[in-house]
Amino acid sequence: MKPERIYIATRLSGKNSFDYLKNFNESIEVGLAVWNKGHYPFIPGWDYIFLMRAGRDTSMDRIYEASINWLAQCDAILVHNGYFDPPLSVGVEKEVNHAMKMGKKFYWKLDDIMECGDEN
């Protein structure tokens, strides 16, 4: 299997800043697991942190727009949490809807992603 660019769709928001940090850390752990399988993960929480420092329009609409542009460049999407497990994440729901319209390959569990062979 050749390496894939995999977008990590995961809930970030929560009841407070501690929930956000816990969810952000979990998204990093998932991204590392994808990386360790030989693929190239994109973690939207990283671009959110970057865009907060950008000094330009950092509205949520603009941040979602940036994430969807990255999603378009990916081969697949891993829906980690925030879709089937309550509460539904508005961001994950938008990402899933866009990925479906784009015809992206879906992974619903980390275990569904195969490790890359020696060809990478």
C-alpha positions as CSV (number, residue, x, y, z in Angstrom):
1,M,0.0,0.0,0.0
2,K,1.2,3.5,-0.9
3,P,1.1,6.2,1.8
4,E,-2.1,8.2,1.9
5,R,-2.7,11.8,3.0
6,I,-5.3,11.3,5.8
7,Y,-7.4,14.1,7.3
8,I,-8.1,13.5,11.0
9,A,-11.6,14.5,11.8
10,T,-12.0,14.7,15.5
11,R,-14.0,16.7,18.1
12,L,-12.0,19.6,19.5
13,S,-14.4,21.7,21.4
14,G,-15.8,20.8,24.8
15,K,-17.3,22.3,27.9
16,N,-14.2,24.2,28.8
17,S,-10.5,24.8,27.8
18,F,-9.5,21.6,29.6
19,D,-11.8,19.6,27.3
20,Y,-10.3,21.3,24.3
21,L,-6.7,20.5,25.4
22,K,-7.7,16.9,26.1
23,N,-9.3,16.5,22.7
24,F,-6.4,18.3,21.0
25,N,-4.0,15.9,22.6
26,E,-6.1,12.9,21.6
27,S,-6.1,14.2,18.0
28,I,-2.3,14.4,18.1
29,E,-2.1,10.8,19.4
30,V,-4.3,9.6,16.6
31,G,-2.2,11.6,14.0
32,L,0.9,10.0,15.4
33,A,-0.6,6.5,15.1
34,V,-1.5,7.3,11.4
35,W,2.1,8.5,10.9
36,N,3.5,5.4,12.5
37,K,1.5,3.3,10.0
38,G,3.5,5.1,7.3
39,H,0.9,7.7,6.2
40,Y,0.7,11.5,6.2
41,P,-1.8,12.8,8.7
42,F,-3.4,16.3,8.6
43,I,-4.6,17.4,12.0
44,P,-7.0,20.4,11.7
45,G,-6.3,21.5,15.3
46,W,-2.8,22.4,14.2
47,D,-4.0,24.8,11.5
48,Y,-6.4,26.3,14.0
49,I,-3.5,27.1,16.4
50,F,-1.5,28.6,13.5
51,L,-4.4,30.7,12.2
52,M,-5.1,32.2,15.6
53,R,-1.6,33.6,15.4
54,A,-1.9,34.7,11.7
55,G,-3.1,38.2,12.5
56,R,-5.7,38.1,9.8
57,D,-9.3,37.1,9.6
58,T,-9.5,34.1,12.1
59,S,-13.3,33.7,12.2
60,M,-14.6,30.2,12.5
61,D,-15.9,30.4,9.0
62,R,-12.4,31.2,7.7
63,I,-10.9,28.4,9.8
64,Y,-13.4,25.9,8.4
65,E,-12.7,27.1,4.9
66,A,-8.9,26.5,5.4
67,S,-9.6,23.0,6.8
68,I,-11.9,22.1,3.9
69,N,-9.2,23.2,1.5
70,W,-6.7,20.8,3.2
71,L,-9.4,18.1,3.2
72,A,-9.6,18.5,-0.6
73,Q,-5.9,17.7,-0.9
74,C,-6.2,14.5,1.2
75,D,-6.7,11.0,-0.1
76,A,-8.9,9.9,2.8
77,I,-10.6,11.0,6.0
78,L,-10.4,9.3,9.4
79,V,-13.5,10.1,11.5
80,H,-12.1,9.6,15.0
81,N,-14.8,11.0,17.2
82,G,-17.5,13.6,17.3
83,Y,-19.7,12.0,14.7
84,F,-21.2,8.8,16.1
85,D,-20.5,9.5,19.7
86,P,-22.5,12.3,21.3
87,P,-22.5,15.1,21.4
88,L,-22.2,15.6,17.6
89,S,-19.4,18.0,16.7
90,V,-20.5,20.6,14.2
91,G,-17.0,20.8,12.8
92,V,-16.8,17.0,12.3
93,E,-20.2,17.0,10.7
94,K,-19.1,19.6,8.2
95,E,-15.9,17.8,7.4
96,V,-17.8,14.5,6.9
97,N,-20.4,16.2,4.6
98,H,-17.6,17.8,2.5
99,A,-15.6,14.6,2.3
100,M,-18.7,12.7,1.1
101,K,-19.3,15.4,-1.6
102,M,-15.7,15.1,-2.6
103,G,-15.9,11.3,-2.9
104,K,-13.1,10.8,-0.3
105,K,-12.2,7.4,1.1
106,F,-13.5,7.0,4.6
107,Y,-11.9,5.3,7.6
108,W,-14.2,5.0,10.6
109,K,-11.7,3.4,12.9
110,L,-7.9,3.7,13.2
111,D,-7.6,-0.1,12.9
112,D,-9.1,0.1,9.4
113,I,-6.0,1.9,8.2
114,M,-3.4,-0.5,6.8
115,E,0.3,-0.1,7.4
116,C,2.3,1.0,4.4
117,G,4.8,-1.5,3.0
118,D,8.4,-1.0,2.1
119,E,7.6,1.0,-1.0
120,N,7.3,4.3,0.9
